[in-house]
Amino acid sequence: MKNIITSFICSIAFFYGAFSQTGSIPNQTIDTIVISSSRIKSTAQQIPAAVSVINASKEDATRQQLSLQEYVQQVPGVFTQNANNFAQDLRISIRGFGARSSFGIRGIKLIVDGIPETTPDGQGQLDNLNLGIIDRIEVTKGASASLYGNASGGVVDITTKSFDTLVGNSTSVKAGIGAFGFQNYQATATIGDANANYTFHGNYATSDGYRDQSGFEQINTNFKGQFKLAENTFLTAILNYADSPQADDPGGLTLEEVNANRRQARDRNVQFKTGEAIEQFKVGASLAWNKSEHTTVNAYAFYSNRQFNGLLPFEFGGIVDLSRNYLGQGTSITYKKNKNTVRAGYDFAYQNDRRNRFRNLDGEEGGQTLGQREKFTNLGVYITDHLLLGKLLITAGARFDYNKLSADDDFLDNWDDSGSLTLNSFNPSVGVSYAFAKALSPYMNVATSFETPSLSELSSNPDGSIGFNESLKAQKATSFEVGLKGTIASKLQYQLAAFLINTKDDLVPFELAEFPDREFFRNAGKTKRHGVEVKASYRALPLGNGWLNATGSYTYSNFTYDEFETPNGDFDDNFLPGIAKHMSSVGLQYAGETGISASINTNFIGEQFAQDSNETTIDGYELVNVRASYETLFREVRLKPYIGVNNVLDQKYTDNVRINAFGGRFYEPAPGLTVFGGVTLEF
């Protein structure tokens, strides 16, 4: 902690010493923030829920842009891990939802440009998201199943840049390099007018990785078109293609292996050449029709195809060949009259996975061990209502979800293991807020959520059989939350939330000695999650010929098992693994009229446990990242060179904790001090 305090004081001295000049300061105030992820638009101060909004700025181009962690790591209640293993993808948890995921994102609803990115079974990946075109991120914390159905312990709603946000016709290019062979090249162009406009983005990124066998290569392209079909009718179309031919997995290490050589890959991962290759295509469209002064109709439709090939560190079934088709459609009607707004609609989604598994013969494909088609059909019908009575806002909602899961066994050499499950759910919510003044708005809400096992989790049978593990149940949660929000003097904005979440049948990962390196899942009896989240931001503190923005946050997560007994022991009152009890952050961002910009972000992550028994403690760490850039005009081209340093204190910490890993292989070490830099050009 002493290092952090020293670093923080030095950074302030750096800002004042480098940028203290005379000059006029723009009148920077905090604008009213409108929330759309609540299905009915409301202001962030009115909505009776904890919502954080990250608006993009020009300085985002100076980020390394390796993972979404760079954008959300200072949001209270959000914990991210695994930013450096591109075969496993970033793991995001919100109030503990999603912490169990060994790869990808679970338990959280992902939405990009109004179209679901999360599959019906609750799986989500962001390897097809172009970070360079993020315009806005809304993070809703807490149970949201009354709005979005399955796997909605929180919502991450992302909007990408468009003709309007890029301010008309423009072209920009970025080239970045860094430690461990990192390269990142991007190009963005937008053309058109208010009636029809088009935005194109391409990105190529590659790295050798910090650890042995941890390199990756990725190509992303994105198209977005916006069209005014009539005076009150607007259409948005998207097209996305991602190709990642290489994403190596160095695996988890024991503490002894970490101390001997942090950068080594696990021997079995090297032997079996573990990693993945993916290719994904997605096309979609959304329509907004302002039918009348009181009525608006919204609709969307999309289709995506994902090809996945993964190599795991064991022989039997150690090569996975997955082909996924995912499509969906939804329609809603919003009616507003006087102070009451009601929105009703449906979401339909269909997921069809063809999963084949083969023997992994030291990285070569052997005989087939599994072949099945896994299907998930979802139909959700919902209604939500916002009633504004003076300074009082009352929200209520309800949703019913029909969920049909099935597996058709195509590999009949060992008998037919076809089967099906139906996991329906009804989820209500209610919330109240009262705006005593702009500086004080208390609120409260009660909500529920549910989370079915994903198809891949159901297909992992601890008894070694093929087909679904039909003993797994859906996880259910009830959330109670109270909070305060406010804006003081149009400069200081704060948010405080306290919550209690009771869950039943938590989905918990574990490993078995009989099946080394394979992950299985079981239900915990009950858990209790007590938490507090605090965030404050101050905008436009005068500093020389520019202004300084400051942010700070703190998260307290006391998450314990209430009832959980396994063959390995009774874990009642133990802490949930993979979640830090204490987290905090401080950020400073400077922007000057002379073209100089700089930022420093500090994150303090407390200790966490590695397994349900709480026998192993993973040390906490203090992470400091800094960036600086200078923008100038050269022959009608805006030129901005930049440089950044991650982990300034060269902390030796664990980037990812492999929960309940057999043999003590909990640790995936993070890189130490890392330097990157580059240049952006705007035409």
Secondary structure as GFF3:
##gff-version 3
##sequence-region A 1 683
A	DSSP	alpha_helix	2	19	.	.	.	ID=ss1
A	DSSP	beta_strand	34	35	.	.	.	ID=ss2
A	DSSP	beta_strand	42	43	.	.	.	ID=ss3
A	DSSP	beta_strand	50	55	.	.	.	ID=ss4
A	DSSP	three_ten_helix	58	62	.	.	.	ID=ss5
A	DSSP	alpha_helix	69	72	.	.	.	ID=ss6
A	DSSP	beta_strand	78	81	.	.	.	ID=ss7
A	DSSP	beta_strand	91	94	.	.	.	ID=ss8
A	DSSP	beta_strand	105	106	.	.	.	ID=ss9
A	DSSP	beta_strand	109	112	.	.	.	ID=ss10
A	DSSP	beta_strand	115	116	.	.	.	ID=ss11
A	DSSP	beta_strand	123	124	.	.	.	ID=ss12
A	DSSP	three_ten_helix	131	133	.	.	.	ID=ss13
A	DSSP	beta_strand	134	141	.	.	.	ID=ss14
A	DSSP	alpha_helix	145	148	.	.	.	ID=ss15
A	DSSP	beta_strand	154	160	.	.	.	ID=ss16
A	DSSP	beta_strand	170	178	.	.	.	ID=ss17
A	DSSP	three_ten_helix	179	181	.	.	.	ID=ss18
A	DSSP	beta_strand	182	192	.	.	.	ID=ss19
A	DSSP	beta_strand	196	207	.	.	.	ID=ss20
A	DSSP	beta_strand	216	230	.	.	.	ID=ss21
A	DSSP	beta_strand	233	248	.	.	.	ID=ss22
A	DSSP	alpha_helix	255	260	.	.	.	ID=ss23
A	DSSP	alpha_helix	267	271	.	.	.	ID=ss24
A	DSSP	beta_strand	275	289	.	.	.	ID=ss25
A	DSSP	beta_strand	295	311	.	.	.	ID=ss26
A	DSSP	beta_strand	319	337	.	.	.	ID=ss27
A	DSSP	beta_strand	340	361	.	.	.	ID=ss28
A	DSSP	beta_strand	364	389	.	.	.	ID=ss29
A	DSSP	beta_strand	392	409	.	.	.	ID=ss30
A	DSSP	three_ten_helix	412	414	.	.	.	ID=ss31
A	DSSP	beta_strand	419	422	.	.	.	ID=ss32
A	DSSP	beta_strand	425	434	.	.	.	ID=ss33
A	DSSP	beta_strand	441	451	.	.	.	ID=ss34
A	DSSP	alpha_helix	455	458	.	.	.	ID=ss35
A	DSSP	beta_strand	475	488	.	.	.	ID=ss36
A	DSSP	beta_strand	492	504	.	.	.	ID=ss37
A	DSSP	beta_strand	507	512	.	.	.	ID=ss38
A	DSSP	beta_strand	515	523	.	.	.	ID=ss39
A	DSSP	beta_strand	526	542	.	.	.	ID=ss40
A	DSSP	beta_strand	546	563	.	.	.	ID=ss41
A	DSSP	beta_strand	565	566	.	.	.	ID=ss42
A	DSSP	beta_strand	569	570	.	.	.	ID=ss43
A	DSSP	beta_strand	582	592	.	.	.	ID=ss44
A	DSSP	beta_strand	596	605	.	.	.	ID=ss45
A	DSSP	beta_strand	608	609	.	.	.	ID=ss46
A	DSSP	beta_strand	617	618	.	.	.	ID=ss47
A	DSSP	beta_strand	621	630	.	.	.	ID=ss48
A	DSSP	beta_strand	632	634	.	.	.	ID=ss49
A	DSSP	beta_strand	637	646	.	.	.	ID=ss50
A	DSSP	beta_strand	654	657	.	.	.	ID=ss51
A	DSSP	three_ten_helix	662	664	.	.	.	ID=ss52
A	DSSP	beta_strand	667	669	.	.	.	ID=ss53
A	DSSP	beta_strand	674	682	.	.	.	ID=ss54
###
